[in-house]
Amino acid sequence: MTLCGLHYSDFFKDNLITGKIKGTILKGKWSIPVEDELFVYIAPENVETSREDKKIGVAKIISCRYIKVGELSDKEAKICAYENGESLKQGVKHWHKCNDSDTVTLVEFDFRKI
């Protein structure tokens, strides 16, 4: 699989720009080399008026590792700007339609606005 960029809803934009979000969770096993740079996109607030995501920055990959959803903790929650490990697990299960035994990829990055 090829990962072209990281796409977020507008809800996350401020936390990306301020550096509060320092990573993301991807469903399944992904191998993204350290030092690679991926574009970061924000989806339009209203897809009725615009269907094109807006490029807002670049994420330089710091680390990439696999973890079971059930093993996500406060440490990973902080990286992804969640309140705690339990809220991160709930979010991952909701957005990625997975359960505690599924493997996900935690990608840590440095964000640079463009």
Number of C-alpha atoms within 10 A of each C-alpha: 5 7 10 10 14 16 15 17 12 15 11 14 17 11 13 23 14 12 17 16 22 21 25 18 22 16 18 15 15 17 14 18 12 14 13 13 19 18 19 23 20 19 18 16 13 9 10 7 8 11 11 11 17 15 16 16 19 20 23 18 20 17 16 19 14 17 17 16 23 16 14 20 15 17 11 23 20 17 19 23 19 18 11 16 20 16 15 22 22 16 14 20 17 11 9 14 10 17 15 15 11 15 18 22 20 24 24 22 24 16 24 16 14 9
